[in-house]
């Protein structure tokens, strides 16, 4: 694996930081070097939130990402703000339930996943983020879906044990979604 830089962006309350933590922890469990840098506005829930995740074979020099290989956009302002920062040949994952615009760039691969609607329909309204993460892990050439259940088992605290099965369900929904 080369270095993969992932930027996840949306509103607070959409699970942006947990998604990044999940990807970073997955990288750690696979013996990669990782960096996880969360950022959120002062208003928390409903405010801006983004997370920089770097997964690499070699040590990570800086946790700051200016040109991500992957963008996960969970709302329109985030897509508009970061779409042009993605490297040529990169990937953009869009929650098409909340974003009704298309990526106009022709030098990136865009995935449209109606994650919020899928989560609502499945009764797991707070896990649209993990649906998109599942789709990312299934469709990115440098990443793998393998081992996701182990990461959920380690990352979700015992007091929230009921969420383990739901997170795995959401990840599998994203994995199985066909554009």
Secondary structure as UniProt FT lines:
FT   STRAND          4..12
FT   HELIX           16..29
FT   TURN            30..31
FT   STRAND          33..40
FT   TURN            42..43
FT   STRAND          48..56
FT   STRAND          70..73
FT   HELIX           76..82
FT   HELIX           83..85
FT   TURN            88..89
FT   STRAND          91..95
FT   TURN            96..98
FT   STRAND          109..113
FT   HELIX           115..121
FT   TURN            122..123
FT   HELIX           125..127
FT   HELIX           128..139
FT   TURN            141..142
FT   TURN            146..147
FT   HELIX           148..155
FT   HELIX           158..160
FT   HELIX           162..176
//
